[in-house]
Amino acid sequence: MSDRLPVVIAGAGPTGLMCALALRKQGIPVVLFEAEPALTHDLRAGSFHPPTLEMMAPYGITDKMHETGLKVQRWQIRNRPGDLIAEFNLDLLKDVTPYPYRLHLEQHRLTPIQLEILRRDPDVEINFGHTLKGFAQDADGVTVTFGTSGTDRTIKASWLIGADGGRSAVRKGLDVEFEGFTWPELFVVVSTPYDFAQHGFALNCYIADPVEWGALFKVPDDGPPGLWRLAYPVNPDESDEVLLAPERVEAALQRLVPTGKPYDIRYKSTYRVHQRVAASFRSGRVLLAGDAGHLNNPLGGFGLNSGIHDAINLSDKLARHWHGEPEDLLDLYSRQRRSATIEQVQAMSIRNKQTMEERDPAVQRTRLEELVAIANDPAKARQHLLNTSMISGLKRANEVK
Ligand SMILES: Cc1cc2nc3c(=O)[nH]c(=O)nc-3n(C[C@H](O)[C@H](O)[C@H](O)COP(=O)(O)OP(=O)(O)OC[C@H]3O[C@@H](n4cnc5c(N)ncnc54)[C@H](O)[C@@H]3O)c2cc1C
């Protein structure tokens, strides 16, 4: 009767919350544990692709996100002086999705929506301030230990889902290889309310440059005027104090659009970027989802989206097993989502970064000319948008047997 024990989820980020919502929708008992005392509120992802919006719609999440999110129909590739190189319009996809745009909304505005909907369910147990410390599997389930303030709590689960982020204690506890590499450079992320749209910038732009490529996108913040967020690479040998010094950050923004007066800078931080995928997303009764299973650079906005895709795929298969189908469905989850991650997310995010940062001017010119040719041909542009919006990769991965 182990399957009547609850499913325990470690991590109340967007992936863990989505797993909880999707499992509860299928009547499965869920207990959710989150290490932090409340939802985290740091500067992270903020761009949602059409399939992700479609997946979250049945839960009422997508409608709620539209109340404050920014619809971004066009995205651009520019160079460092800021000149437009190519523009893509998601309107070309309006026959394949009800959401032919990217929706920009900060990750920390998504998770409260998910939590609020989850809390309406009286049968779901949500525990903040509980850090997963260890677990042990046997034939019946998984015994999981969480540390709370001062004491430990042990719970027996039918399945354990590790949705506990890039440093996942669940993944480490499984001793699963986290295959891939870490980029040598650090990324700086800065935010400003300065309106780049007045210079023709779309709300999402990638900036190609051999020295200082960048990614610029607008998020809603607390409401108009919103914030523009710029990410760019920096030397990892320098300290955060130096990299985030006001004059350094100011100079980076002035190199993008010289304004002749100081930018109003609201947030700034550095972070390290990895390209890694766990060797398996399943080991016995323990499953990995979201950043716990895979990490990628932010060019393309795939990280958070693929965590939601994991949650939906996993919950569907776990529910089917719960209701009587064979357990090897969970291996299929691992195969399908690893395939989507490796062939789509890793491949595209690495290629995007390499195109933006290419140091050989001739090679970069060729790559950018290819993108211009794609943008100028509606059939090719449509295929490019199906790929970059995660639609075709998701379809291919879901066909994996
Ligand atoms: C600094 C930064 C910037 C980013 N920028 C972008 C971006 O611009 N675009 C993009 O697409 N993606 C970006 N990402 C990636 C994106 O934010 C992630 O893909 C997304 O957060 C994945 O969600 P998740 O729920 O899987 O993991 P997380 O959001 O990391 O959530 C994991 C949760 O688990 C909790 N937890 C951790 N350990 C334990 C434990 N032992 N026990 C219990 N709970 C635990 C954490 O507190 C957290 O709440 C960024 C990530 C970082 C770190």
The ligand as a MOL file (V3000), in Angstrom:
LIG
                    3D

  0  0  0     0  0            999 V3000
M  V30 BEGIN CTAB
M  V30 COUNTS 53 58 0 0 0
M  V30 BEGIN ATOM
M  V30 1 C 20.5220 34.2070 -10.2860 0
M  V30 2 C 19.6800 33.4680 -11.2770 0
M  V30 3 C 19.2110 34.1270 -12.4050 0
M  V30 4 C 18.4440 33.4570 -13.3400 0
M  V30 5 N 18.0030 34.1110 -14.4420 0
M  V30 6 C 17.2760 33.4460 -15.3500 0
M  V30 7 C 16.8090 34.0820 -16.5110 0
M  V30 8 O 17.0580 35.2650 -16.7360 0
M  V30 9 N 16.0740 33.3470 -17.4030 0
M  V30 10 C 15.7720 32.0060 -17.1860 0
M  V30 11 O 15.0710 31.3630 -17.9960 0
M  V30 12 N 16.1920 31.3970 -16.0750 0
M  V30 13 C 16.9340 32.0820 -15.1620 0
M  V30 14 N 17.3490 31.4430 -14.0660 0
M  V30 15 C 16.9380 30.0780 -13.8720 0
M  V30 16 C 15.5320 29.9890 -13.2990 0
M  V30 17 O 15.3630 30.9430 -12.2830 0
M  V30 18 C 15.3170 28.5770 -12.8340 0
M  V30 19 O 15.3140 27.7470 -13.9910 0
M  V30 20 C 14.0710 28.3680 -11.9960 0
M  V30 21 O 14.1850 29.0410 -10.7770 0
M  V30 22 C 13.8460 26.8810 -11.7450 0
M  V30 23 O 12.8440 26.6920 -10.8070 0
M  V30 24 P 12.9240 25.4920 -9.7840 0
M  V30 25 O 11.6170 25.5260 -9.0450 0
M  V30 26 O 13.3030 24.2480 -10.4770 0
M  V30 27 O 14.1370 25.8380 -8.8240 0
M  V30 28 P 14.2590 27.0490 -7.7930 0
M  V30 29 O 13.5330 28.2370 -8.2880 0
M  V30 30 O 15.7110 27.1850 -7.4880 0
M  V30 31 O 13.4700 26.5430 -6.5100 0
M  V30 32 C 14.0150 25.5660 -5.6710 0
M  V30 33 C 13.3980 25.7360 -4.2910 0
M  V30 34 O 13.8790 24.6880 -3.4530 0
M  V30 35 C 14.2310 25.2220 -2.1900 0
M  V30 36 N 15.2450 24.3320 -1.6040 0
M  V30 37 C 16.5660 24.2790 -1.9000 0
M  V30 38 N 17.1600 23.3360 -1.1640 0
M  V30 39 C 16.1980 22.7610 -0.3910 0
M  V30 40 C 16.1980 21.7160 0.5720 0
M  V30 41 N 17.3120 21.0490 0.8860 0
M  V30 42 N 15.0110 21.4030 1.1540 0
M  V30 43 C 13.8710 22.0600 0.8380 0
M  V30 44 N 13.8250 23.0740 -0.0500 0
M  V30 45 C 14.9600 23.4000 -0.6690 0
M  V30 46 C 14.7570 26.6050 -2.5190 0
M  V30 47 O 14.7060 27.4580 -1.3830 0
M  V30 48 C 13.8060 27.0300 -3.6200 0
M  V30 49 O 12.6610 27.6890 -3.1270 0
M  V30 50 C 18.1300 32.0970 -13.1320 0
M  V30 51 C 18.5990 31.4430 -11.9950 0
M  V30 52 C 19.3880 32.1030 -11.0860 0
M  V30 53 C 19.8970 31.3500 -9.8760 0
M  V30 END ATOM
M  V30 BEGIN BOND
M  V30 1 1 1 2
M  V30 2 1 2 3
M  V30 3 2 2 52
M  V30 4 2 3 4
M  V30 5 1 4 5
M  V30 6 1 4 50
M  V30 7 2 5 6
M  V30 8 1 6 7
M  V30 9 1 6 13
M  V30 10 2 7 8
M  V30 11 1 7 9
M  V30 12 1 9 10
M  V30 13 2 10 11
M  V30 14 1 10 12
M  V30 15 2 12 13
M  V30 16 1 13 14
M  V30 17 1 14 15
M  V30 18 1 14 50
M  V30 19 1 15 16
M  V30 20 1 16 17
M  V30 21 1 16 18
M  V30 22 1 18 19
M  V30 23 1 18 20
M  V30 24 1 20 21
M  V30 25 1 20 22
M  V30 26 1 22 23
M  V30 27 1 23 24
M  V30 28 2 24 25
M  V30 29 1 24 26
M  V30 30 1 24 27
M  V30 31 1 27 28
M  V30 32 2 28 29
M  V30 33 1 28 30
M  V30 34 1 28 31
M  V30 35 1 31 32
M  V30 36 1 32 33
M  V30 37 1 33 34
M  V30 38 1 33 48
M  V30 39 1 34 35
M  V30 40 1 35 36
M  V30 41 1 35 46
M  V30 42 1 36 37
M  V30 43 1 36 45
M  V30 44 2 37 38
M  V30 45 1 38 39
M  V30 46 1 39 40
M  V30 47 2 39 45
M  V30 48 1 40 41
M  V30 49 2 40 42
M  V30 50 1 42 43
M  V30 51 2 43 44
M  V30 52 1 44 45
M  V30 53 1 46 47
M  V30 54 1 46 48
M  V30 55 1 48 49
M  V30 56 2 50 51
M  V30 57 1 51 52
M  V30 58 1 52 53
M  V30 END BOND
M  V30 END CTAB
M  END
